[in-house]
Amino acid sequence: MKHFYKITSLVVLMLFITSWAHSSRLTPQKKHEVSLMISATTVMQKIKQKKQIFLVDIRHQTQFAKFKIPGSMNIPLSFIKTKSFLKTKPVVLIHKGFGYTEITKEALNLNQNGFDIKILQGGFPTWKHKGGTLVGDPFSQKDLNKMPVNIFFQEKDYENWIIINACLKPPEKNKALIPKAFFISGKKNNMKTGEIVNSIFTDQSPLKQKLSIPPNNPMMSVIIFDETGNRYKQLKKEINPAFKHKVFYLEGGIQAYQRYLKYQMLANKPKSQRTKEIGHCEPCTKQGN
């Protein structure tokens, strides 16, 4: 029985490789600027050696108030260009661990205008995994790996993200939404989602070789989604603790992403048509607006 399970698991893994490689060729792959990244270990060494650097946390101030890296300052990304004193030392941007699209774009612009900007590779999840100090409310740190749907929309086509569809039903409808995603759940699959994820981060993984993923790609991470996000707690238990900081979960699942896309499409339509399709907002109707 164990032998049969191993063979079945291997077959599922090879199907994953073939499917993912095919969808990756169909989906244009974008690349982030890896040269802008700085590892958590390097930042910790600089702090320990008392090197002159600015740690700039670009999250919203309410999030910064809940927890932070000691010695960091809170400045929104779009405001950094107005802080000329930041040009006097190298700057490390502290972030949630995703959403590199906007951060990278702004960092490149800042570096062209006299700043010395680096981006903390992996953000808070990697910082915490590497033993970096965080001060504040520990309960606020439990959802570090949840990715909002708007950020997922920006990031999904970048080559460093491997996307896994963990929905229980076959991906007939959501495959068109996220063609790069591979479907691994379902009653017929004996291989758990966690086994696929753990294999991805193994140095000799056939998956990495098949997809030509550079073994030293510091930004390679996984995004998992299910129907509504209700199964994430169980899925997290399947992931090797050594890799958990590189695994993210789509907030609200595929259903939340579908709603996001719907409202994005409606946003470009006339107000009268938007109202017709989604109806009146009950609180607004009561107020007469």
C-alpha positions in Angstrom: 0.0 0.0 0.0 2.8 2.4 0.9 4.5 1.5 -2.4 1.3 2.3 -4.3 1.1 5.6 -2.5 4.6 6.6 -3.4 4.0 5.8 -7.1 0.8 7.7 -7.1 2.4 10.7 -5.4 5.2 10.7 -8.0 2.7 10.6 -10.8 0.8 13.5 -9.3 4.0 15.5 -9.0 5.0 14.9 -12.6 1.5 16.0 -13.7 2.0 19.1 -11.7 5.3 19.8 -13.4 3.9 19.3 -16.9 0.7 21.3 -16.2 2.6 24.2 -14.5 5.3 24.3 -17.2 2.6 24.5 -19.9 0.6 27.2 -18.2 3.8 29.2 -17.5 4.6 29.2 -21.2 1.1 30.5 -22.0 1.3 33.3 -19.4 3.9 36.0 -19.9 6.4 35.9 -17.1 7.5 39.2 -15.5 10.6 39.6 -13.5 11.3 41.7 -10.3 14.6 43.5 -9.9 16.5 41.1 -7.7 19.4 43.5 -7.4 17.3 45.7 -5.2 16.8 43.0 -2.6 18.7 42.7 0.7 18.5 39.6 2.9 17.2 39.7 6.4 20.5 38.2 7.6 22.5 41.0 6.0 20.3 43.7 7.6 20.7 42.0 11.0 24.4 42.0 10.6 24.5 45.7 9.7 22.4 46.4 12.8 24.7 44.3 15.0 27.7 46.0 13.6 26.0 49.4 14.2 26.3 50.3 10.5 24.5 53.5 9.5 21.2 52.6 7.8 17.6 53.7 7.9 14.9 51.1 8.4 11.8 52.5 6.8 8.5 50.6 7.4 6.2 51.5 4.5 3.0 49.9 5.9 0.0 51.9 7.0 0.5 53.6 10.4 -2.2 51.5 12.1 -0.3 48.4 11.1 3.0 49.9 12.2 1.4 50.7 15.6 0.6 47.0 16.2 4.2 45.7 15.7 7.5 46.8 14.1 11.2 46.2 13.9 13.0 48.0 16.7 14.6 51.2 15.4 12.4 51.4 12.3 10.4 54.5 11.2 7.1 54.6 9.5 7.0 56.5 6.2 4.5 55.8 3.4 6.2 54.7 0.2 5.0 57.7 -1.8 6.3 60.1 0.9 9.9 58.9 0.9 10.9 61.1 -2.0 10.0 64.2 0.2 12.3 63.1 3.0 15.7 64.5 1.9 17.4 63.4 5.1 17.0 59.8 4.0 19.6 60.5 1.3 22.3 60.6 3.9 22.3 56.8 4.6 21.4 53.6 2.9 17.6 52.9 3.3 16.0 49.5 3.7 12.3 49.3 3.0 10.4 47.1 5.4 7.2 45.6 4.0 4.7 42.8 4.3 6.6 40.3 2.1 4.6 40.8 -1.1 3.5 43.6 -3.3 6.9 44.0 -4.9 5.5 45.6 -8.1 4.8 49.1 -6.6 7.8 48.9 -4.2 10.3 48.0 -6.9 9.0 50.7 -9.2 9.3 53.4 -6.5 12.7 52.1 -5.3 14.1 52.4 -8.8 12.8 56.0 -9.2 14.3 56.9 -5.8 17.7 55.5 -6.6 17.7 57.6 -9.7 17.2 60.7 -7.6 20.0 60.4 -5.0 18.6 57.8 -2.6 20.3 54.4 -1.8 17.3 52.1 -1.5 17.2 48.4 -0.8 14.1 46.2 -0.2 14.0 43.7 2.6 13.7 40.3 0.8 10.7 38.4 2.0 9.5 41.2 4.3 8.2 40.5 7.8 7.6 36.7 7.3 11.3 36.1 6.4 12.5 38.6 9.0 10.6 36.7 11.7 11.7 33.3 10.4 15.4 34.3 10.5 15.1 35.3 14.1 14.7 39.0 13.7 13.3 41.0 16.6 9.7 42.3 16.4 8.1 44.4 19.1 4.4 44.9 19.7 1.3 42.7 19.7 2.2 39.1 18.8 -1.4 38.3 17.9 -1.3 40.9 15.1 1.6 38.9 13.5 -0.4 35.7 12.9 -1.7 36.7 9.5 1.6 37.8 8.0 1.2 35.4 5.1 -2.2 36.5 3.9 -2.1 38.3 0.5 -4.9 40.7 -0.4 -6.6 40.2 -3.7 -5.5 43.5 -5.2 -1.9 42.7 -4.5 -2.3 39.2 -5.9 -3.7 40.7 -9.1 -0.5 42.7 -9.5 1.9 39.9 -8.6 0.4 36.8 -10.1 2.2 36.9 -13.5 5.7 37.3 -12.0 8.0 34.3 -12.4 9.0 34.1 -8.7 5.4 33.1 -7.7 4.3 29.5 -8.0 0.5 29.4 -7.6 -1.4 26.3 -6.3 -5.1 25.9 -6.6 -6.2 23.9 -3.4 -9.9 24.1 -4.2 -11.8 20.8 -3.6 -13.6 20.9 -6.9 -12.0 20.8 -10.4 -10.9 24.3 -11.6 -13.3 24.5 -14.5 -14.2 28.2 -13.9 -11.3 29.6 -12.0 -8.7 28.1 -14.4 -9.4 30.9 -16.9 -9.0 33.5 -14.1 -5.6 32.1 -13.0 -4.2 29.9 -15.8 -0.8 29.8 -14.1 -2.2 28.0 -11.1 -2.0 24.2 -10.7 -4.8 22.2 -9.3 -3.6 19.7 -6.7 -6.6 19.0 -4.4 -9.6 16.7 -5.0 -10.6 13.3 -3.8 -8.6 11.4 -6.6 -5.3 13.0 -5.6 -3.4 11.2 -2.9 -0.6 13.8 -2.8 -1.3 16.6 -0.3 -0.8 20.3 -1.1 2.0 20.4 1.5 4.0 17.7 -0.3 4.0 19.7 -3.5 5.0 22.9 -1.6 7.8 21.1 0.3 9.1 19.6 -2.9 9.3 23.0 -4.6 11.7 24.3 -2.0 14.0 21.2 -2.1 17.3 21.9 -3.8 17.1 18.8 -6.0 13.4 19.1 -6.7 12.5 17.8 -10.2 9.9 20.6 -10.3 12.6 23.3 -10.1 14.7 21.6 -12.8 11.7 21.1 -15.1 10.6 24.7 -14.8 14.1 26.0 -15.0 13.7 27.9 -11.7 17.2 29.1 -10.7 18.3 27.4 -7.5 19.5 30.7 -6.1 16.4 32.7 -6.8 15.9 34.5 -3.5 12.4 35.6 -4.3 10.8 32.3 -5.2 7.6 31.8 -3.2 4.3 30.0 -3.3 0.7 31.3 -3.3 -2.1 28.9 -2.3 -5.8 29.6 -2.7 -9.0 27.6 -2.1 -12.6 28.5 -2.4 -13.0 30.9 0.5 -9.8 30.6 2.7 -11.5 28.3 5.2 -9.0 25.5 4.6 -5.8 27.5 5.1 -5.5 26.5 8.7 -5.3 22.9 7.8 -3.1 23.5 4.8 -0.6 25.3 6.9 -0.1 22.2 9.0 1.1 20.3 5.9 3.9 22.8 5.2 7.4 22.2 6.4 8.2 24.9 9.1 11.5 25.6 7.2 9.4 26.9 4.2 6.4 28.5 5.9 7.8 32.0 5.5 7.8 31.6 1.7 4.2 30.4 1.5 1.4 32.9 1.2 -2.4 32.5 1.1 -4.9 34.4 -1.1 -7.1 36.3 1.4 -10.7 35.2 1.0 -9.8 32.6 -1.6 -10.9 32.5 -5.2 -14.3 33.8 -4.4 -12.9 37.0 -3.1 -10.7 37.3 -6.2 -13.7 36.8 -8.4 -15.5 39.6 -6.6 -12.5 41.9 -7.0 -12.3 41.3 -10.7 -16.1 41.9 -11.1 -15.9 45.3 -9.3 -12.8 46.2 -11.3 -14.7 45.7 -14.5 -17.7 47.6 -13.2 -15.5 50.5 -12.1 -14.9 51.3 -15.8 -18.6 51.4 -16.6 -21.1 54.3 -16.4 -22.7 54.8 -12.9 -26.1 53.9 -14.2 -24.9 50.6 -15.5 -23.0 49.8 -12.3 -26.1 50.5 -10.3 -28.2 48.2 -12.6 -25.8 45.3 -12.3 -25.0 45.4 -8.5 -28.1 47.1 -7.2 -28.4 49.9 -4.7 -26.2 49.9 -1.5 -28.8 49.4 1.3 -27.2 51.9 3.8 -26.8 54.5 1.0 -30.5 53.9 -0.1 -31.7 54.6 3.4 -29.7 57.8 3.5 -31.2 58.9 0.2 -27.8 59.0 -1.6 
